[in-house]
């Protein structure tokens, strides 16, 4: 008995197929890998008689050595013939058990011979009652009223069966693919309505690999140091990277798939990365960047001292990464002293204790804070005791005696250019010095008196006022004396130099820019850098003496 069709079955089947196609179809990149596998052995439909399973049942194709996952499958049938195509039910089963009915109850009673059919999800449906011709079609399953359910005997899988080739997408292509064909209606017509596939069948499989982000998910850097990172990903086809929520460190930018720059602030930053290549799922990553640095430290001393009428200077310094910025508050400075930038300078006009608050900051906690205390003393000038005019002068009786020679200590001849700061490393030297790097090489010290004894220099003993520069100083208890000079003839040391003489007492200074030199008592201080030394800040070359006769 021949099957008849309900003509509205086309509508019932086509609409679901269209909807499934829209839901599962994905474009295939031209970069993906496509391979064809074939079994050219003929297939008899049915094996015997004019109804039942085909021979072989199933026909098999083994797929191997394909990488990635399936993106698209096409099935080619070569040389399909049948006296009544409506009888053919064809089921394709993949290695993982996924399956699809390629054709069922299509073509009506119109005989076909040697038809080549390609099943592609993008093709149209097979005709229901008109003649099937060679071409490309999507899988089509019509329902016959007399036999609404399809039959595929074991070892075929039981229903439900798939309706779209997209059921194979995302699965492993490697393994055995099986094609089950069943002739579902017995007829006694002459000639019998049987058929065959003379040229066998083939699979065209396109595979690809979902994207994977291969670059690390974290990075680190340091403020003020170059930072770079390149995002990378693998997949087939090659993925495209996109970015969102770009919270990058200040000073760092993204160009294409690379980050680069010099971070200027510490902190934790991030950027979202997505790799896509039309194969689901996309790869996603939140790249986290940790930038570190060094908190600020104020390196300049917290105290300073000066003398009324004498030049005073101080420079505030700090270290950190990034370089700190200094700010100031509560500026109670000595009259005559002002701040310019990070430096204090001027000539104090009043004694007292003064202060200024300093803060160093560089975006890394905690800030460094300091209260710089300045102590200014009055200038003390020794005076002779008052003379009573009524007192008669006393003339002592003098006994002629040989004039004693002053004690002379003979030392090796100093170098021609005794640079002051080079003497800091000499354990027993009586001089310690500090000068800014820009003119340290132009500050030289020549010792005149050492530990209370005159020094021999260049063959001459320093025993006269001409060498010291002032006759009256010979009457004082000179502990140390040093001549500070510039080989280049510099007359002023911008910012000042620090000269320290070993021992305690008062400092007397003779400015070499004055002619004649005038002895001045100047302010002094001590510093932890040079314990046991008495120091002064000088701005011009000259002679510096440490004396005890003024105490």
Secondary structure, DSSP 4 states (H G I P E B T S, - for coil): ----B-TTHHHHHHHHHHHHHHHH-----TTSEEEEEEE---EEESSSTTSEE-BSSSEEEEE-S--SEEEEEEEEEEEEEES-GGGEEEEEE-TTS-EEEEEES-STT--EEEEEEEEEEEEEPPPSSSPP-SEEE--EE--BSTT-S----TTSPPSP--SSGGGGTTS---EEEEEEEEE------SS---EEETT-EEEEEEEEEEEEE-S-SEEEEETTSEEEEE--EEEESPPEEEEEEEEPPTTEEEETTEEEEE--S-EEEEEEEEEESSSSSPEEEEEEEEEE-EEEEE-S-SEEEEETTSEEEEE--EEEESPPEEEEEEEEPPTTEEEETTEEEEE--S-EEEEEEEEEESSSSSPEEEEEEEEEE------PPP--TTSPPP-PPP---PPPPPPEE--PPPPTT-BGGGGGG-TT-SEEEE--TTTGGG-EEEEEEETTEEEEETTEE--SHHHHS-GGGGGS-EEEEEEEE-TT-----TT-EEEEEES-SEEEEEETTSSS--EEEE--B--GGGTTEEEEEESS-EEEEEESTT-
